[in-house]
Amino acid sequence: MKALIVGYCPRGERSRTRQLADHAAGFLRSKKIAVELLDLAKDIPDLLTPDRLSSYYRRSYMGEKLAGKDLAQLKKMDQMTDQLMAVDLVVVAYPMYNFSQPAIIKAWFDSVMQKGKTWDLAQGGYAGLMKGRKALVITTSGGSYDGEMAFLEHSASLSKVHLGFMGYDTKVVTGAGINRYPEKEGEILAKARAEIQEALGAFIG
Ligand SMILES: Cc1cc2nc3c(=O)[nH]c(=O)nc-3n(C[C@H](O)[C@H](O)[C@H](O)COP(=O)(O)O)c2cc1C
């Protein structure tokens, strides 16, 4: 089994999310699973700008064979997609920004959610081509979004939709409320670490 950890934790060493992602990496390595890291703070995904979107559409929807500049501008999106498709387990780790994923995480999903590679059209609907693979979303947030605040949560829930659309069996671990309840930070992170081990343990069997 091979794993990929995709992280966007721009506060580096100070990032609580990064601590949780490192915990996931350590746990997987302790189980002799090869772990590759994609640090999106250093390797920023390309965006679906008009030219790039046009190339993607012509290739992946219209079946055109691209060359030269048209193909070159899909290179980074294709590399990120190939990297994801090469592993059985993906961990996506990031903090909540403005009730959602940081834009760089969304750009990574826009890069890898490619028709014909990770999902496809099928008999009047959609098929996730990553069926049988596992995904764990790790997020932290300043506030917590339980009960009547749940309608504000578009961060982990959005990743769950993206990964589910591609066919992944997805679990989520959230370290929520760490700014709102600073005295509980240690407790919140310890609980998240335990949940990460439980989720990954269940995935790897
Ligand atoms: C730009 C920005 C936007 C944020 N937006 C939210 C938000 O909408 N809701 C929330 O609960 N926390 C929000 N936070 C707080 C972070 O999610 C929280 O502090 C998180 O734990 C930071 O993770 P880190 O320690 O890994 O950097 C925001 C933080 C930043 C920097």
PDBQT file of the ligand as one rigid body, heavy atoms in Angstrom, charges set to zero:
ROOT
HETATM    1  C1  LIG A 301      -7.329  33.448   6.716  1.00  0.00    +0.000 C 
HETATM    2  C2  LIG A 301      -7.955  32.657   7.827  1.00  0.00    +0.000 A 
HETATM    3  C3  LIG A 301      -9.314  32.387   7.816  1.00  0.00    +0.000 A 
HETATM    4  C4  LIG A 301      -9.901  31.638   8.827  1.00  0.00    +0.000 A 
HETATM    5  N1  LIG A 301     -11.229  31.379   8.776  1.00  0.00    +0.000 NA
HETATM    6  C5  LIG A 301     -11.805  30.624   9.751  1.00  0.00    +0.000 A 
HETATM    7  C6  LIG A 301     -13.200  30.304   9.702  1.00  0.00    +0.000 A 
HETATM    8  O1  LIG A 301     -13.938  30.676   8.799  1.00  0.00    +0.000 OA
HETATM    9  N2  LIG A 301     -13.715  29.572  10.711  1.00  0.00    +0.000 N 
HETATM   10  C7  LIG A 301     -12.961  29.107  11.746  1.00  0.00    +0.000 A 
HETATM   11  O2  LIG A 301     -13.493  28.431  12.607  1.00  0.00    +0.000 OA
HETATM   12  N3  LIG A 301     -11.638  29.374  11.809  1.00  0.00    +0.000 NA
HETATM   13  C8  LIG A 301     -11.046  30.130  10.835  1.00  0.00    +0.000 A 
HETATM   14  N4  LIG A 301      -9.708  30.403  10.893  1.00  0.00    +0.000 N 
HETATM   15  C9  LIG A 301      -8.930  29.856  11.996  1.00  0.00    +0.000 C 
HETATM   16  C10 LIG A 301      -8.160  28.606  11.566  1.00  0.00    +0.000 C 
HETATM   17  O3  LIG A 301      -8.975  27.667  10.906  1.00  0.00    +0.000 OA
HETATM   18  C11 LIG A 301      -7.566  27.934  12.792  1.00  0.00    +0.000 C 
HETATM   19  O4  LIG A 301      -6.821  28.842  13.567  1.00  0.00    +0.000 OA
HETATM   20  C12 LIG A 301      -6.699  26.762  12.377  1.00  0.00    +0.000 C 
HETATM   21  O5  LIG A 301      -6.526  25.911  13.461  1.00  0.00    +0.000 OA
HETATM   22  C13 LIG A 301      -5.350  27.213  11.866  1.00  0.00    +0.000 C 
HETATM   23  O6  LIG A 301      -4.623  26.083  11.577  1.00  0.00    +0.000 OA
HETATM   24  P1  LIG A 301      -3.037  26.032  11.652  1.00  0.00    +0.000 P 
HETATM   25  O7  LIG A 301      -2.656  26.123  13.105  1.00  0.00    +0.000 OA
HETATM   26  O8  LIG A 301      -2.746  24.714  11.053  1.00  0.00    +0.000 OA
HETATM   27  O9  LIG A 301      -2.521  27.175  10.841  1.00  0.00    +0.000 OA
HETATM   28  C14 LIG A 301      -9.109  31.157   9.892  1.00  0.00    +0.000 A 
HETATM   29  C15 LIG A 301      -7.737  31.443   9.920  1.00  0.00    +0.000 A 
HETATM   30  C16 LIG A 301      -7.159  32.178   8.905  1.00  0.00    +0.000 A 
HETATM   31  C17 LIG A 301      -5.672  32.454   8.933  1.00  0.00    +0.000 C 
ENDROOT
TORSDOF 0
